[in-house]
C-alpha cells in the first residue's frame, strides 16, 4: 500500500519577532510575550490581547504595528487568512510611516509569508526582496538575526514549491543558523522548531527517512522547550508519517495519539486533518476497519471545512491582488498621461518656434529682397 506524504506550509511563526518593548498600561510585557507564544494554542486569547493593545496605543505607532502583527498571526493560526492578510497590510501602512526599519522588515516578511500561503509566490518574493534591501542597509545587524532567519525560512518554503527540496533545505539551514545566534527565548525556539519541521518534511520527500526522523525529533525537542503545544503536535504527526512510510504502523498510531491529546484544545483544522488522515492510513494498514472508517470520516469532514475556508480566502486574496494590479496600472496611466502631455507641449512649442522662425526668416528675406531692389535702382 502506498502512502502519500503531505507537507504543510507551516509558517505561522513570523509574528514571533518583537520583544523587549514597553507597551500601554493595559498590556504588560509579560502579557504580550505570553500572547505571542500562545498564538498557536489559544489564538482567541491572543486576538483579545492584540485588539486591546492596539486600542490603547493610539499615539504609539510602533506598538500598534506589534499589535497588528499579533492579530495577523492569531488569525493565521485560526486559518482565517483573509483577516490575517488584512491586519498584515495595515501593519505595512503604519510601518512605512514609523521610520522603524526593524518593524518594517518584520512586516514585509509577514506579508511575504501570507502571500506564499495563498500561493501567490511572485508577490511573496517581491516582499522578501524589499525586506532584503532594508536589511542590507540596517546598521544594527545583531538585532535582526531572527527576522533574517524568518526571511530565509519563507524563501525555503517558496523554493520547495517552485524548485526543489534540495534548494529549500539550504535555505532552511540558513534560517536555523540565524536562529542559533539568539536562542535565549521561547520565540526563537518556536520559530526554529517550525523551520526544522519543514526541513524534516523535505527529507521525507527526498526519501531520506533516517535524516527525516532525526530532524523531526529535533523539531519536537525544540517545540517542547518552547512550550508550544501545537508545534509539538505537528512534530509528532510528522514522526508518525515517517513511521507509516517505514511500515511501523503501531509506532505511528502511538505518536498520533499523543498528537491528538496535545492538540485537542488547539482547534487547528489543518493539524486535525493531518492527524485524522494518519489514523485512517495506519488503521487501514493493520485492517482495523472500524477505526479506519471512524477517522476517515473525520478526515473528510475536516478536509471539507478547510477547502471551504481556503476557497473563500483565496478568492478574497485574488481580488485584493487584482486591485493592487489595477492601482499600479492606474499609476502608470497617470505617469504616462503626464508624460504624454509634456511631450505634446514640447512638440507644440517646437512647432511654434519653427513657425515663428519661418516668419522671422520670411521677414528677413523680404527685407533683403527690398534692399536688392533699391540697389538695382541705384
Secondary structure, DSSP 8 states (H G I E B T S, - for coil): -----------GGGGTT--S----TTS-HHHHHHHHHTTTT-HHHHHHHHHHHHHT-TT-HHHHHHHHHHHHHHHHHTT-HHHHHHHHHHHHHHHHHHT-HHHHHHHHHHHHHHHHHTT-HHHHHHHHHHHHHHHHH-S-GGGGHHHHHHHHHHHHHHHHHHT-HHHHHHHHHHHHHHHGGG-SSHHHHHHHHHHHHHHHHHHHHTT-HHHHHHHHHHHHHHHHHHT-HHHHHHHHHHHHHHHHHTT-HHHHHHHHHHHHHHHTTT--HHHHHHHHHHHHHHHHHTT-HHHHHHHHHHHHHHHHHHHHHHHHHHHHHHHHHHHHHHHHHHHHHHHHHHHHHHHHHHHHHHHHHHHHHHHHHHHHHHHHHHHHHHHHH-
